[in-house]
Amino acid sequence: MSADQLWRRSPRAVRVTWFDKRGTGASDGVANCTFEERLDDIRAVMDAAGIRSAHLSGASEGGPRSILFAAT
């Protein structure tokens, strides 16, 4: 199931926040970042959006990053 299909099937009471890692999508371009800096980026987006807890989903390199973020 694609991310778009998943989003369309989500209940209306769910808040969906899309996160693009640095240098992709709507984010500003940037040189290489460390894994830890990318984890900090997730926290910064959550803080800015007022999200205290979340269910995370990630594909490709976003999968391991989501797992580590959730575990820490």
PDB file of N, CA, C, O and CB in Angstrom:
ATOM      1  N   MET A   1       0.855  -1.162   0.000  1.00  0.00           N
ATOM      2  CA  MET A   1       0.000   0.000   0.000  1.00  0.00           C
ATOM      3  C   MET A   1       0.906   1.232   0.000  1.00  0.00           C
ATOM      4  O   MET A   1       1.858   1.309   0.777  1.00  0.00           O
ATOM      5  CB  MET A   1      -0.976  -0.006   1.228  1.00  0.00           C
ATOM      6  N   SER A   2       0.612   2.174  -0.857  1.00  0.00           N
ATOM      7  CA  SER A   2       1.419   3.388  -0.913  1.00  0.00           C
ATOM      8  C   SER A   2       1.068   4.313   0.251  1.00  0.00           C
ATOM      9  O   SER A   2       0.030   4.160   0.894  1.00  0.00           O
ATOM     10  CB  SER A   2       1.213   4.114  -2.258  1.00  0.00           C
ATOM     11  N   ALA A   3       1.955   5.274   0.506  1.00  0.00           N
ATOM     12  CA  ALA A   3       1.703   6.242   1.576  1.00  0.00           C
ATOM     13  C   ALA A   3       0.422   7.017   1.296  1.00  0.00           C
ATOM     14  O   ALA A   3      -0.334   7.319   2.219  1.00  0.00           O
ATOM     15  CB  ALA A   3       2.892   7.212   1.727  1.00  0.00           C
ATOM     16  N   ASP A   4       0.172   7.341   0.029  1.00  0.00           N
ATOM     17  CA  ASP A   4      -1.035   8.081  -0.333  1.00  0.00           C
ATOM     18  C   ASP A   4      -2.282   7.261  -0.034  1.00  0.00           C
ATOM     19  O   ASP A   4      -3.264   7.793   0.484  1.00  0.00           O
ATOM     20  CB  ASP A   4      -1.003   8.470  -1.816  1.00  0.00           C
ATOM     21  N   GLN A   5      -2.253   5.967  -0.354  1.00  0.00           N
ATOM     22  CA  GLN A   5      -3.390   5.101  -0.063  1.00  0.00           C
ATOM     23  C   GLN A   5      -3.614   4.983   1.440  1.00  0.00           C
ATOM     24  O   GLN A   5      -4.752   5.008   1.908  1.00  0.00           O
ATOM     25  CB  GLN A   5      -3.176   3.715  -0.675  1.00  0.00           C
ATOM     26  N   LEU A   6      -2.533   4.855   2.189  1.00  0.00           N
ATOM     27  CA  LEU A   6      -2.632   4.766   3.646  1.00  0.00           C
ATOM     28  C   LEU A   6      -3.261   6.031   4.206  1.00  0.00           C
ATOM     29  O   LEU A   6      -4.145   5.956   5.060  1.00  0.00           O
ATOM     30  CB  LEU A   6      -1.244   4.534   4.276  1.00  0.00           C
ATOM     31  N   TRP A   7      -2.820   7.187   3.738  1.00  0.00           N
ATOM     32  CA  TRP A   7      -3.355   8.457   4.214  1.00  0.00           C
ATOM     33  C   TRP A   7      -4.837   8.567   3.916  1.00  0.00           C
ATOM     34  O   TRP A   7      -5.612   9.007   4.765  1.00  0.00           O
ATOM     35  CB  TRP A   7      -2.607   9.621   3.584  1.00  0.00           C
ATOM     36  N   ARG A   8      -5.234   8.177   2.727  1.00  0.00           N
ATOM     37  CA  ARG A   8      -6.651   8.272   2.342  1.00  0.00           C
ATOM     38  C   ARG A   8      -7.542   7.347   3.159  1.00  0.00           C
ATOM     39  O   ARG A   8      -8.730   7.623   3.324  1.00  0.00           O
ATOM     40  CB  ARG A   8      -6.811   7.951   0.867  1.00  0.00           C
ATOM     41  N   ARG A   9      -6.991   6.264   3.668  1.00  0.00           N
ATOM     42  CA  ARG A   9      -7.770   5.311   4.479  1.00  0.00           C
ATOM     43  C   ARG A   9      -7.741   5.634   5.966  1.00  0.00           C
ATOM     44  O   ARG A   9      -8.461   5.004   6.741  1.00  0.00           O
ATOM     45  CB  ARG A   9      -7.250   3.905   4.266  1.00  0.00           C
ATOM     46  N   SER A  10      -6.937   6.590   6.380  1.00  0.00           N
ATOM     47  CA  SER A  10      -6.837   6.937   7.799  1.00  0.00           C
ATOM     48  C   SER A  10      -8.139   7.561   8.277  1.00  0.00           C
ATOM     49  O   SER A  10      -8.787   8.306   7.541  1.00  0.00           O
ATOM     50  CB  SER A  10      -5.656   7.901   8.046  1.00  0.00           C
ATOM     51  N   PRO A  11      -8.515   7.257   9.501  1.00  0.00           N
ATOM     52  CA  PRO A  11      -9.719   7.874  10.063  1.00  0.00           C
ATOM     53  C   PRO A  11      -9.580   9.393  10.112  1.00  0.00           C
ATOM     54  O   PRO A  11      -8.467   9.911  10.212  1.00  0.00           O
ATOM     55  CB  PRO A  11      -9.997   7.323  11.472  1.00  0.00           C
ATOM     56  N   ARG A  12     -10.663  10.085  10.044  1.00  0.00           N
ATOM     57  CA  ARG A  12     -10.657  11.551  10.050  1.00  0.00           C
ATOM     58  C   ARG A  12     -10.087  12.129  11.347  1.00  0.00           C
ATOM     59  O   ARG A  12      -9.614  13.266  11.356  1.00  0.00           O
ATOM     60  CB  ARG A  12     -12.067  12.074   9.836  1.00  0.00           C
ATOM     61  N   ALA A  13     -10.126  11.370  12.432  1.00  0.00           N
ATOM     62  CA  ALA A  13      -9.642  11.871  13.715  1.00  0.00           C
ATOM     63  C   ALA A  13      -8.118  11.818  13.822  1.00  0.00           C
ATOM     64  O   ALA A  13      -7.554  12.268  14.819  1.00  0.00           O
ATOM     65  CB  ALA A  13     -10.262  11.075  14.846  1.00  0.00           C
ATOM     66  N   VAL A  14      -7.459  11.280  12.819  1.00  0.00           N
ATOM     67  CA  VAL A  14      -6.012  11.138  12.844  1.00  0.00           C
ATOM     68  C   VAL A  14      -5.362  12.350  12.201  1.00  0.00           C
ATOM     69  O   VAL A  14      -5.803  12.820  11.153  1.00  0.00           O
ATOM     70  CB  VAL A  14      -5.578   9.852  12.131  1.00  0.00           C
ATOM     71  N   ARG A  15      -4.322  12.846  12.829  1.00  0.00           N
ATOM     72  CA  ARG A  15      -3.555  13.953  12.267  1.00  0.00           C
ATOM     73  C   ARG A  15      -2.341  13.360  11.574  1.00  0.00           C
ATOM     74  O   ARG A  15      -1.552  12.656  12.204  1.00  0.00           O
ATOM     75  CB  ARG A  15      -3.134  14.989  13.372  1.00  0.00           C
ATOM     76  N   VAL A  16      -2.181  13.633  10.297  1.00  0.00           N
ATOM     77  CA  VAL A  16      -1.057  13.113   9.535  1.00  0.00           C
ATOM     78  C   VAL A  16      -0.082  14.253   9.266  1.00  0.00           C
ATOM     79  O   VAL A  16      -0.464  15.296   8.735  1.00  0.00           O
ATOM     80  CB  VAL A  16      -1.533  12.457   8.205  1.00  0.00           C
ATOM     81  N   THR A  17       1.169  14.048   9.633  1.00  0.00           N
ATOM     82  CA  THR A  17       2.221  15.026   9.396  1.00  0.00           C
ATOM     83  C   THR A  17       3.292  14.364   8.546  1.00  0.00           C
ATOM     84  O   THR A  17       3.879  13.360   8.950  1.00  0.00           O
ATOM     85  CB  THR A  17       2.815  15.568  10.736  1.00  0.00           C
ATOM     86  N   TRP A  18       3.545  14.920   7.379  1.00  0.00           N
ATOM     87  CA  TRP A  18       4.577  14.396   6.489  1.00  0.00           C
ATOM     88  C   TRP A  18       5.893  15.047   6.823  1.00  0.00           C
ATOM     89  O   TRP A  18       5.948  16.250   7.080  1.00  0.00           O
ATOM     90  CB  TRP A  18       4.216  14.629   5.010  1.00  0.00           C
ATOM     91  N   PHE A  19       6.938  14.280   6.823  1.00  0.00           N
ATOM     92  CA  PHE A  19       8.272  14.784   7.135  1.00  0.00           C
ATOM     93  C   PHE A  19       9.205  14.421   5.991  1.00  0.00           C
ATOM     94  O   PHE A  19       9.356  13.244   5.662  1.00  0.00           O
ATOM     95  CB  PHE A  19       8.795  14.207   8.487  1.00  0.00           C
ATOM     96  N   ASP A  20       9.825  15.412   5.389  1.00  0.00           N
ATOM     97  CA  ASP A  20      10.854  15.180   4.382  1.00  0.00           C
ATOM     98  C   ASP A  20      12.209  15.405   5.026  1.00  0.00           C
ATOM     99  O   ASP A  20      12.433  16.425   5.678  1.00  0.00           O
ATOM    100  CB  ASP A  20      10.661  16.108   3.144  1.00  0.00           C
ATOM    101  N   LYS A  21      13.104  14.458   4.844  1.00  0.00           N
ATOM    102  CA  LYS A  21      14.442  14.653   5.400  1.00  0.00           C
ATOM    103  C   LYS A  21      15.113  15.830   4.695  1.00  0.00           C
ATOM    104  O   LYS A  21      14.712  16.227   3.601  1.00  0.00           O
ATOM    105  CB  LYS A  21      15.301  13.359   5.255  1.00  0.00           C
ATOM    106  N   ARG A  22      16.118  16.369   5.328  1.00  0.00           N
ATOM    107  CA  ARG A  22      16.849  17.496   4.749  1.00  0.00           C
ATOM    108  C   ARG A  22      17.285  17.172   3.327  1.00  0.00           C
ATOM    109  O   ARG A  22      17.772  16.078   3.041  1.00  0.00           O
ATOM    110  CB  ARG A  22      18.073  17.853   5.613  1.00  0.00           C
ATOM    111  N   GLY A  23      17.098  18.149   2.443  1.00  0.00           N
ATOM    112  CA  GLY A  23      17.554  17.996   1.069  1.00  0.00           C
ATOM    113  C   GLY A  23      16.587  17.286   0.142  1.00  0.00           C
ATOM    114  O   GLY A  23      16.908  17.088  -1.029  1.00  0.00           O
ATOM    115  N   THR A  24      15.405  16.893   0.627  1.00  0.00           N
ATOM    116  CA  THR A  24      14.420  16.247  -0.234  1.00  0.00           C
ATOM    117  C   THR A  24      13.071  16.915  -0.079  1.00  0.00           C
ATOM    118  O   THR A  24      12.827  17.611   0.906  1.00  0.00           O
ATOM    119  CB  THR A  24      14.313  14.754   0.084  1.00  0.00           C
ATOM    120  N   GLY A  25      12.199  16.708  -1.041  1.00  0.00           N
ATOM    121  CA  GLY A  25      10.844  17.242  -0.963  1.00  0.00           C
ATOM    122  C   GLY A  25      10.818  18.740  -0.778  1.00  0.00           C
ATOM    123  O   GLY A  25      11.475  19.475  -1.516  1.00  0.00           O
ATOM    124  N   ALA A  26      10.061  19.199   0.207  1.00  0.00           N
ATOM    125  CA  ALA A  26       9.885  20.623   0.449  1.00  0.00           C
ATOM    126  C   ALA A  26      10.965  21.215   1.346  1.00  0.00           C
ATOM    127  O   ALA A  26      10.952  22.418   1.611  1.00  0.00           O
ATOM    128  CB  ALA A  26       8.540  20.868   1.058  1.00  0.00           C
ATOM    129  N   SER A  27      11.893  20.397   1.816  1.00  0.00           N
ATOM    130  CA  SER A  27      12.924  20.915   2.718  1.00  0.00           C
ATOM    131  C   SER A  27      14.042  21.609   1.951  1.00  0.00           C
ATOM    132  O   SER A  27      14.203  21.405   0.748  1.00  0.00           O
ATOM    133  CB  SER A  27      13.501  19.787   3.567  1.00  0.00           C
ATOM    134  N   ASP A  28      14.808  22.425   2.656  1.00  0.00           N
ATOM    135  CA  ASP A  28      15.956  23.106   2.054  1.00  0.00           C
ATOM    136  C   ASP A  28      17.057  22.101   1.772  1.00  0.00           C
ATOM    137  O   ASP A  28      17.193  21.107   2.487  1.00  0.00           O
ATOM    138  CB  ASP A  28      16.476  24.234   2.975  1.00  0.00           C
ATOM    139  N   GLY A  29      17.839  22.351   0.742  1.00  0.00           N
ATOM    140  CA  GLY A  29      18.979  21.508   0.437  1.00  0.00           C
ATOM    141  C   GLY A  29      20.052  21.672   1.505  1.00  0.00           C
ATOM    142  O   GLY A  29      20.165  22.732   2.120  1.00  0.00           O
ATOM    143  N   VAL A  30      20.833  20.630   1.724  1.00  0.00           N
ATOM    144  CA  VAL A  30      21.849  20.665   2.766  1.00  0.00           C
ATOM    145  C   VAL A  30      22.915  19.616   2.457  1.00  0.00           C
ATOM    146  O   VAL A  30      22.664  18.639   1.752  1.00  0.00           O
ATOM    147  CB  VAL A  30      21.220  20.421   4.167  1.00  0.00           C
ATOM    148  N   ALA A  31      24.085  19.839   2.991  1.00  0.00           N
ATOM    149  CA  ALA A  31      25.159  18.856   2.856  1.00  0.00           C
ATOM    150  C   ALA A  31      24.827  17.624   3.694  1.00  0.00           C
ATOM    151  O   ALA A  31      23.782  17.586   4.345  1.00  0.00           O
ATOM    152  CB  ALA A  31      26.527  19.462   3.288  1.00  0.00           C
ATOM    153  N   ASN A  32      25.681  16.640   3.687  1.00  0.00           N
ATOM    154  CA  ASN A  32      25.454  15.414   4.454  1.00  0.00           C
ATOM    155  C   ASN A  32      25.209  15.708   5.928  1.00  0.00           C
ATOM    156  O   ASN A  32      25.846  16.577   6.524  1.00  0.00           O
ATOM    157  CB  ASN A  32      26.642  14.474   4.306  1.00  0.00           C
ATOM    158  N   CYS A  33      24.283  14.972   6.487  1.00  0.00           N
ATOM    159  CA  CYS A  33      23.950  15.091   7.915  1.00  0.00           C
ATOM    160  C   CYS A  33      24.224  13.756   8.582  1.00  0.00           C
ATOM    161  O   CYS A  33      24.215  12.708   7.937  1.00  0.00           O
ATOM    162  CB  CYS A  33      22.456  15.522   8.126  1.00  0.00           C
ATOM    163  N   THR A  34      24.465  13.813   9.874  1.00  0.00           N
ATOM    164  CA  THR A  34      24.642  12.576  10.625  1.00  0.00           C
ATOM    165  C   THR A  34      23.277  11.967  10.930  1.00  0.00           C
ATOM    166  O   THR A  34      22.250  12.642  10.854  1.00  0.00           O
ATOM    167  CB  THR A  34      25.435  12.830  11.933  1.00  0.00           C
ATOM    168  N   PHE A  35      23.283  10.702  11.271  1.00  0.00           N
ATOM    169  CA  PHE A  35      22.054  10.009  11.643  1.00  0.00           C
ATOM    170  C   PHE A  35      21.413  10.701  12.842  1.00  0.00           C
ATOM    171  O   PHE A  35      20.193  10.860  12.895  1.00  0.00           O
ATOM    172  CB  PHE A  35      22.337   8.523  11.961  1.00  0.00           C
ATOM    173  N   GLU A  36      22.236  11.110  13.799  1.00  0.00           N
ATOM    174  CA  GLU A  36      21.726  11.783  15.001  1.00  0.00           C
ATOM    175  C   GLU A  36      21.087  13.129  14.655  1.00  0.00           C
ATOM    176  O   GLU A  36      20.061  13.489  15.233  1.00  0.00           O
ATOM    177  CB  GLU A  36      22.860  11.989  16.019  1.00  0.00           C
ATOM    178  N   GLU A  37      21.677  13.871  13.725  1.00  0.00           N
ATOM    179  CA  GLU A  37      21.088  15.152  13.313  1.00  0.00           C
ATOM    180  C   GLU A  37      19.727  14.933  12.667  1.00  0.00           C
ATOM    181  O   GLU A  37      18.808  15.730  12.854  1.00  0.00           O
ATOM    182  CB  GLU A  37      22.024  15.893  12.337  1.00  0.00           C
ATOM    183  N   ARG A  38      19.604  13.868  11.920  1.00  0.00           N
ATOM    184  CA  ARG A  38      18.309  13.574  11.298  1.00  0.00           C
ATOM    185  C   ARG A  38      17.267  13.196  12.359  1.00  0.00           C
ATOM    186  O   ARG A  38      16.092  13.530  12.211  1.00  0.00           O
ATOM    187  CB  ARG A  38      18.455  12.432  10.264  1.00  0.00           C
ATOM    188  N   LEU A  39      17.681  12.510  13.415  1.00  0.00           N
ATOM    189  CA  LEU A  39      16.760  12.228  14.520  1.00  0.00           C
ATOM    190  C   LEU A  39      16.348  13.528  15.204  1.00  0.00           C
ATOM    191  O   LEU A  39      15.185  13.696  15.573  1.00  0.00           O
ATOM    192  CB  LEU A  39      17.410  11.264  15.543  1.00  0.00           C
ATOM    193  N   ASP A  40      17.294  14.442  15.372  1.00  0.00           N
ATOM    194  CA  ASP A  40      16.982  15.751  15.953  1.00  0.00           C
ATOM    195  C   ASP A  40      15.979  16.504  15.088  1.00  0.00           C
ATOM    196  O   ASP A  40      15.133  17.233  15.606  1.00  0.00           O
ATOM    197  CB  ASP A  40      18.263  16.584  16.123  1.00  0.00           C
ATOM    198  N   ASP A  41      16.072  16.330  13.771  1.00  0.00           N
ATOM    199  CA  ASP A  41      15.131  16.986  12.856  1.00  0.00           C
ATOM    200  C   ASP A  41      13.704  16.496  13.085  1.00  0.00           C
ATOM    201  O   ASP A  41      12.758  17.281  13.037  1.00  0.00           O
ATOM    202  CB  ASP A  41      15.542  16.739  11.398  1.00  0.00           C
ATOM    203  N   ILE A  42      13.553  15.194  13.333  1.00  0.00           N
ATOM    204  CA  ILE A  42      12.209  14.659  13.609  1.00  0.00           C
ATOM    205  C   ILE A  42      11.646  15.310  14.857  1.00  0.00           C
ATOM    206  O   ILE A  42      10.492  15.739  14.870  1.00  0.00           O
ATOM    207  CB  ILE A  42      12.244  13.115  13.776  1.00  0.00           C
ATOM    208  N   ARG A  43      12.452  15.387  15.907  1.00  0.00           N
ATOM    209  CA  ARG A  43      11.998  16.014  17.157  1.00  0.00           C
ATOM    210  C   ARG A  43      11.663  17.490  16.931  1.00  0.00           C
ATOM    211  O   ARG A  43      10.673  17.981  17.473  1.00  0.00           O
ATOM    212  CB  ARG A  43      13.080  15.876  18.259  1.00  0.00           C
ATOM    213  N   ALA A  44      12.457  18.193  16.152  1.00  0.00           N
ATOM    214  CA  ALA A  44      12.206  19.617  15.892  1.00  0.00           C
ATOM    215  C   ALA A  44      10.872  19.811  15.166  1.00  0.00           C
ATOM    216  O   ALA A  44      10.124  20.734  15.487  1.00  0.00           O
ATOM    217  CB  ALA A  44      13.358  20.224  15.058  1.00  0.00           C
ATOM    218  N   VAL A  45      10.574  18.954  14.199  1.00  0.00           N
ATOM    219  CA  VAL A  45       9.303  19.050  13.478  1.00  0.00           C
ATOM    220  C   VAL A  45       8.143  18.743  14.417  1.00  0.00           C
ATOM    221  O   VAL A  45       7.127  19.439  14.403  1.00  0.00           O
ATOM    222  CB  VAL A  45       9.284  18.087  12.269  1.00  0.00           C
ATOM    223  N   MET A  46       8.294  17.708  15.228  1.00  0.00           N
ATOM    224  CA  MET A  46       7.233  17.373  16.177  1.00  0.00           C
ATOM    225  C   MET A  46       7.008  18.507  17.172  1.00  0.00           C
ATOM    226  O   MET A  46       5.864  18.853  17.469  1.00  0.00           O
ATOM    227  CB  MET A  46       7.573  16.078  16.923  1.00  0.00           C
ATOM    228  N   ASP A  47       8.077  19.080  17.681  1.00  0.00           N
ATOM    229  CA  ASP A  47       7.954  20.204  18.625  1.00  0.00           C
ATOM    230  C   ASP A  47       7.269  21.397  17.975  1.00  0.00           C
ATOM    231  O   ASP A  47       6.377  22.005  18.566  1.00  0.00           O
ATOM    232  CB  ASP A  47       9.337  20.621  19.150  1.00  0.00           C
ATOM    233  N   ALA A  48       7.688  21.732  16.757  1.00  0.00           N
ATOM    234  CA  ALA A  48       7.109  22.887  16.061  1.00  0.00           C
ATOM    235  C   ALA A  48       5.624  22.689  15.771  1.00  0.00           C
ATOM    236  O   ALA A  48       4.854  23.649  15.765  1.00  0.00           O
ATOM    237  CB  ALA A  48       7.859  23.145  14.755  1.00  0.00           C
ATOM    238  N   ALA A  49       5.226  21.442  15.532  1.00  0.00           N
ATOM    239  CA  ALA A  49       3.824  21.145  15.230  1.00  0.00           C
ATOM    240  C   ALA A  49       3.003  20.853  16.482  1.00  0.00           C
ATOM    241  O   ALA A  49       1.796  20.624  16.393  1.00  0.00           O
ATOM    242  CB  ALA A  49       3.741  19.966  14.286  1.00  0.00           C
ATOM    243  N   GLY A  50       3.649  20.859  17.649  1.00  0.00           N
ATOM    244  CA  GLY A  50       2.943  20.592  18.892  1.00  0.00           C
ATOM    245  C   GLY A  50       2.550  19.131  19.054  1.00  0.00           C
ATOM    246  O   GLY A  50       1.549  18.824  19.701  1.00  0.00           O
ATOM    247  N   ILE A  51       3.328  18.234  18.475  1.00  0.00           N
ATOM    248  CA  ILE A  51       3.043  16.799  18.552  1.00  0.00           C
ATOM    249  C   ILE A  51       3.829  16.204  19.721  1.00  0.00           C
ATOM    250  O   ILE A  51       5.060  16.216  19.714  1.00  0.00           O
ATOM    251  CB  ILE A  51       3.407  16.076  17.209  1.00  0.00           C
ATOM    252  N   ARG A  52       3.122  15.685  20.721  1.00  0.00           N
ATOM    253  CA  ARG A  52       3.793  15.128  21.899  1.00  0.00           C
ATOM    254  C   ARG A  52       4.156  13.665  21.722  1.00  0.00           C
ATOM    255  O   ARG A  52       5.170  13.213  22.253  1.00  0.00           O
ATOM    256  CB  ARG A  52       2.915  15.285  23.118  1.00  0.00           C
ATOM    257  N   SER A  53       3.344  12.915  20.983  1.00  0.00           N
ATOM    258  CA  SER A  53       3.643  11.517  20.687  1.00  0.00           C
ATOM    259  C   SER A  53       3.083  11.205  19.302  1.00  0.00           C
ATOM    260  O   SER A  53       2.180  11.886  18.815  1.00  0.00           O
ATOM    261  CB  SER A  53       3.041  10.552  21.778  1.00  0.00           C
ATOM    262  N   ALA A  54       3.636  10.163  18.677  1.00  0.00           N
ATOM    263  CA  ALA A  54       3.220   9.855  17.309  1.00  0.00           C
ATOM    264  C   ALA A  54       3.455   8.392  16.990  1.00  0.00           C
ATOM    265  O   ALA A  54       4.296   7.728  17.596  1.00  0.00           O
ATOM    266  CB  ALA A  54       3.966  10.737  16.308  1.00  0.00           C
ATOM    267  N   HIS A  55       2.706   7.914  16.041  1.00  0.00           N
ATOM    268  CA  HIS A  55       2.961   6.628  15.408  1.00  0.00           C
ATOM    269  C   HIS A  55       3.793   6.960  14.188  1.00  0.00           C
ATOM    270  O   HIS A  55       3.381   7.772  13.359  1.00  0.00           O
ATOM    271  CB  HIS A  55       1.619   5.844  15.035  1.00  0.00           C
ATOM    272  N   LEU A  56       4.952   6.347  14.067  1.00  0.00           N
ATOM    273  CA  LEU A  56       5.858   6.669  12.972  1.00  0.00           C
ATOM    274  C   LEU A  56       5.845   5.580  11.913  1.00  0.00           C
ATOM    275  O   LEU A  56       5.695   4.396  12.215  1.00  0.00           O
ATOM    276  CB  LEU A  56       7.273   6.873  13.496  1.00  0.00           C
ATOM    277  N   SER A  57       6.002   5.997  10.690  1.00  0.00           N
ATOM    278  CA  SER A  57       6.121   5.077   9.572  1.00  0.00           C
ATOM    279  C   SER A  57       7.219   5.611   8.671  1.00  0.00           C
ATOM    280  O   SER A  57       7.259   6.806   8.378  1.00  0.00           O
ATOM    281  CB  SER A  57       4.763   4.918   8.799  1.00  0.00           C
ATOM    282  N   GLY A  58       8.102   4.744   8.233  1.00  0.00           N
ATOM    283  CA  GLY A  58       9.180   5.183   7.360  1.00  0.00           C
ATOM    284  C   GLY A  58       9.498   4.133   6.323  1.00  0.00           C
ATOM    285  O   GLY A  58       9.370   2.935   6.573  1.00  0.00           O
ATOM    286  N   ALA A  59       9.908   4.586   5.167  1.00  0.00           N
ATOM    287  CA  ALA A  59      10.297   3.677   4.092  1.00  0.00           C
ATOM    288  C   ALA A  59      11.773   3.881   3.784  1.00  0.00           C
ATOM    289  O   ALA A  59      12.318   4.963   4.002  1.00  0.00           O
ATOM    290  CB  ALA A  59       9.428   3.904   2.821  1.00  0.00           C
ATOM    291  N   SER A  60      12.405   2.850   3.284  1.00  0.00           N
ATOM    292  CA  SER A  60      13.820   2.899   2.934  1.00  0.00           C
ATOM    293  C   SER A  60      14.628   3.275   4.167  1.00  0.00           C
ATOM    294  O   SER A  60      14.492   2.621   5.201  1.00  0.00           O
ATOM    295  CB  SER A  60      14.074   3.906   1.783  1.00  0.00           C
ATOM    296  N   GLU A  61      15.461   4.299   4.095  1.00  0.00           N
ATOM    297  CA  GLU A  61      16.262   4.675   5.263  1.00  0.00           C
ATOM    298  C   GLU A  61      15.417   5.310   6.360  1.00  0.00           C
ATOM    299  O   GLU A  61      15.876   5.431   7.496  1.00  0.00           O
ATOM    300  CB  GLU A  61      17.366   5.633   4.852  1.00  0.00           C
ATOM    301  N   GLY A  62      14.205   5.713   6.044  1.00  0.00           N
ATOM    302  CA  GLY A  62      13.308   6.264   7.056  1.00  0.00           C
ATOM    303  C   GLY A  62      12.795   5.217   8.025  1.00  0.00           C
ATOM    304  O   GLY A  62      12.414   5.550   9.147  1.00  0.00           O
ATOM    305  N   GLY A  63      12.777   3.952   7.612  1.00  0.00           N
ATOM    306  CA  GLY A  63      12.326   2.877   8.499  1.00  0.00           C
ATOM    307  C   GLY A  63      13.214   2.726   9.716  1.00  0.00           C
ATOM    308  O   GLY A  63      12.728   2.824  10.843  1.00  0.00           O
ATOM    309  N   PRO A  64      14.522   2.485   9.518  1.00  0.00           N
ATOM    310  CA  PRO A  64      15.412   2.379  10.679  1.00  0.00           C
ATOM    311  C   PRO A  64      15.446   3.661  11.515  1.00  0.00           C
ATOM    312  O   PRO A  64      15.571   3.605  12.739  1.00  0.00           O
ATOM    313  CB  PRO A  64      16.818   2.036  10.219  1.00  0.00           C
ATOM    314  N   ARG A  65      15.335   4.805  10.856  1.00  0.00           N
ATOM    315  CA  ARG A  65      15.345   6.072  11.591  1.00  0.00           C
ATOM    316  C   ARG A  65      14.100   6.172  12.481  1.00  0.00           C
ATOM    317  O   ARG A  65      14.192   6.616  13.625  1.00  0.00           O
ATOM    318  CB  ARG A  65      15.410   7.275  10.608  1.00  0.00           C
ATOM    319  N   SER A  66      12.946   5.765  11.961  1.00  0.00           N
ATOM    320  CA  SER A  66      11.718   5.794  12.754  1.00  0.00           C
ATOM    321  C   SER A  66      11.813   4.851  13.950  1.00  0.00           C
ATOM    322  O   SER A  66      11.380   5.189  15.052  1.00  0.00           O
ATOM    323  CB  SER A  66      10.513   5.420  11.884  1.00  0.00           C
ATOM    324  N   ILE A  67      12.372   3.688  13.729  1.00  0.00           N
ATOM    325  CA  ILE A  67      12.526   2.714  14.812  1.00  0.00           C
ATOM    326  C   ILE A  67      13.440   3.255  15.913  1.00  0.00           C
ATOM    327  O   ILE A  67      13.106   3.177  17.095  1.00  0.00           O
ATOM    328  CB  ILE A  67      13.084   1.390  14.266  1.00  0.00           C
ATOM    329  N   LEU A  68      14.576   3.795  15.527  1.00  0.00           N
ATOM    330  CA  LEU A  68      15.525   4.333  16.523  1.00  0.00           C
ATOM    331  C   LEU A  68      14.919   5.526  17.248  1.00  0.00           C
ATOM    332  O   LEU A  68      15.085   5.658  18.460  1.00  0.00           O
ATOM    333  CB  LEU A  68      16.857   4.746  15.847  1.00  0.00           C
ATOM    334  N   PHE A  69      14.219   6.398  16.523  1.00  0.00           N
ATOM    335  CA  PHE A  69      13.594   7.557  17.166  1.00  0.00           C
ATOM    336  C   PHE A  69      12.569   7.087  18.192  1.00  0.00           C
ATOM    337  O   PHE A  69      12.538   7.595  19.313  1.00  0.00           O
ATOM    338  CB  PHE A  69      12.925   8.479  16.113  1.00  0.00           C
ATOM    339  N   ALA A  70      11.743   6.138  17.824  1.00  0.00           N
ATOM    340  CA  ALA A  70      10.719   5.621  18.742  1.00  0.00           C
ATOM    341  C   ALA A  70      11.347   4.940  19.959  1.00  0.00           C
ATOM    342  O   ALA A  70      10.826   5.032  21.070  1.00  0.00           O
ATOM    343  CB  ALA A  70       9.800   4.634  18.009  1.00  0.00           C
ATOM    344  N   ALA A  71      12.458   4.263  19.737  1.00  0.00           N
ATOM    345  CA  ALA A  71      13.114   3.551  20.832  1.00  0.00           C
ATOM    346  C   ALA A  71      13.832   4.478  21.809  1.00  0.00           C
ATOM    347  O   ALA A  71      14.047   4.121  22.967  1.00  0.00           O
ATOM    348  CB  ALA A  71      14.096   2.560  20.274  1.00  0.00           C
ATOM    349  N   THR A  72      14.201   5.663  21.341  1.00  0.00           N
ATOM    350  CA  THR A  72      14.919   6.582  22.213  1.00  0.00           C
ATOM    351  C   THR A  72      13.992   7.648  22.741  1.00  0.00           C
ATOM    352  O   THR A  72      14.421   8.520  23.497  1.00  0.00           O
ATOM    353  CB  THR A  72      16.087   7.221  21.479  1.00  0.00           C
TER     354      THR A  72
END
